[in-house]
Amino acid sequence: MENFVKNYLININLAIIIVLILTVPNVAITEFQINISQFIDDYLFGDIGLVSLDRPFMSKVIANYIIISAVLSGVLCSFINFFEGEFSFGGVLILLVCFIIALYWSVLSNHIVIPPEKPYIRIAKNSLVFYGICVAGCFCFLSIGITTIISLLRKTKSFIELIK
């Protein structure tokens, strides 16, 4: 089980994100979709994270999936010792900065995803690929950041117990 989680957990979550991007409709039309949207608003996190103005229902579903699965993946990976060996200060610093940025984009803000309009970036304004890359990056950095923080806390706790 430990090897399965180490090798496939992030890949499975990224595949689920791709499936959600391809299957969830842009706007809630049916009664079932409206009920799902209402459930997300009432019992989960509502409209948070990376919001697509062209796809409000899809971005709501995916943002809530990312928050929940990133936390669960991070906690699970931290308890199976996903990172073996010692942490370098620079590596931890880079991971924590990326985690804070992903946390801000995924949880603390309603950041509207709009691709930059540069002639050398040939991406359409409402591109699913660009949205998917942003969402996948946030998921990866959130789950890896949570794993790093919990692993560091566990090592700090064992270090403090060792000193006593």
C-alpha positions in Angstrom: 0.0 0.0 0.0 2.8 2.4 0.9 4.5 2.0 -2.6 1.1 2.4 -4.3 0.5 5.7 -2.5 4.1 6.9 -3.2 3.9 6.1 -6.8 0.3 6.7 -7.9 -1.6 9.0 -5.5 -0.7 12.3 -7.2 -1.2 10.7 -10.6 -4.7 9.4 -9.7 -5.7 12.8 -8.3 -4.5 14.6 -11.5 -6.4 12.1 -13.6 -9.5 12.8 -11.6 -9.0 16.5 -12.1 -8.7 15.9 -15.9 -11.9 13.8 -15.9 -13.7 16.5 -13.9 -12.6 19.2 -16.3 -13.8 17.1 -19.3 -17.1 15.9 -17.8 -18.5 18.6 -15.4 -20.6 21.1 -17.3 -19.7 24.8 -17.3 -23.0 26.0 -15.8 -25.4 24.1 -13.5 -28.5 23.5 -15.6 -30.3 20.4 -14.3 -31.9 20.2 -10.9 -29.2 17.6 -9.8 -26.4 20.0 -10.8 -28.1 22.9 -9.0 -28.5 20.7 -5.9 -24.7 19.8 -6.0 -23.9 23.5 -6.3 -26.2 24.3 -3.3 -24.6 21.5 -1.3 -21.1 22.8 -2.1 -22.2 26.3 -1.0 -23.9 25.1 2.2 -21.6 22.4 3.5 -18.2 22.7 1.7 -16.2 25.8 0.7 -18.4 27.4 -1.9 -16.9 29.7 -4.5 -13.2 29.7 -3.6 -9.9 29.3 -5.4 -9.4 29.5 -9.1 -12.6 30.7 -10.6 -13.3 30.6 -14.3 -15.9 33.2 -15.3 -16.9 31.1 -18.3 -17.3 28.0 -16.2 -18.6 28.8 -12.7 -20.1 25.4 -11.8 -17.1 23.5 -13.1 -14.6 25.7 -11.3 -16.6 25.5 -8.0 -16.6 21.7 -8.2 -13.0 21.4 -9.1 -11.8 23.9 -6.5 -13.6 22.1 -3.7 -12.2 18.8 -4.9 -8.7 20.2 -4.9 -9.0 21.5 -1.3 -10.3 18.3 0.1 -8.1 15.9 -1.9 -4.9 18.0 -1.4 -5.4 18.0 2.4 -6.1 14.2 2.5 -3.3 13.4 0.1 -0.9 15.6 2.1 -1.8 14.0 5.4 -1.6 10.5 3.9 1.7 11.0 2.3 3.2 12.5 5.4 2.3 9.5 7.5 3.8 7.0 5.0 7.1 9.0 5.0 6.7 10.2 1.4 10.0 12.2 1.8 12.7 9.9 2.9 16.0 11.3 4.3 16.8 14.8 5.4 15.3 18.1 4.2 17.6 20.7 2.9 16.9 24.3 4.0 16.7 25.6 0.4 14.4 22.8 -0.7 12.0 23.3 2.2 12.0 27.1 1.7 11.1 26.7 -2.0 8.4 24.2 -1.2 6.9 26.4 1.5 6.9 29.5 -0.8 5.1 27.5 -3.5 2.7 26.1 -0.9 1.8 29.6 0.3 1.2 30.8 -3.2 -0.9 27.7 -4.0 -2.8 28.1 -0.7 -3.6 31.7 -1.5 -4.8 30.9 -5.0 -6.8 27.8 -3.9 -8.3 28.8 -0.6 -7.9 32.4 0.4 -8.8 34.2 -2.8 -11.3 34.1 -5.6 -8.6 34.4 -8.2 -10.1 34.6 -11.7 -8.1 32.6 -14.2 -7.5 34.6 -17.3 -4.6 33.7 -19.6 -2.2 36.5 -20.4 -2.7 38.1 -23.7 0.8 37.9 -25.1 1.5 37.1 -28.8 4.0 34.4 -27.8 1.6 32.5 -25.6 -0.8 31.0 -28.1 -3.6 30.2 -25.6 -7.2 31.1 -26.1 -8.9 33.3 -23.5 -11.2 30.5 -22.2 -8.8 27.6 -22.6 -9.5 24.5 -20.7 -5.8 23.5 -21.0 -4.6 26.7 -19.2 -7.2 26.3 -16.5 -6.2 22.6 -16.1 -2.6 23.5 -15.7 -3.3 26.1 -13.1 -5.6 23.8 -11.1 -3.1 20.9 -11.3 -0.3 23.1 -10.2 -2.3 24.3 -7.2 -3.2 20.7 -6.3 0.4 19.5 -6.5 1.9 22.3 -4.5 -0.9 22.1 -1.8 -0.5 18.4 -1.3 3.3 18.5 -1.4 3.4 21.5 0.9 1.0 19.9 3.5 3.2 16.7 3.3 6.3 18.8 3.9 4.9 20.7 6.8 3.5 17.7 8.6 6.7 15.7 8.0 8.7 18.6 9.4 6.4 18.9 12.4 6.8 15.2 13.1 10.6 15.4 12.9 10.6 18.5 15.1 8.4 16.7 17.7 10.8 13.6 17.7 13.8 16.0 17.9 12.2 17.8 20.9 11.5 14.4 22.6 15.0 13.3 21.9 16.4 16.4 23.7 14.3 15.9 26.8 
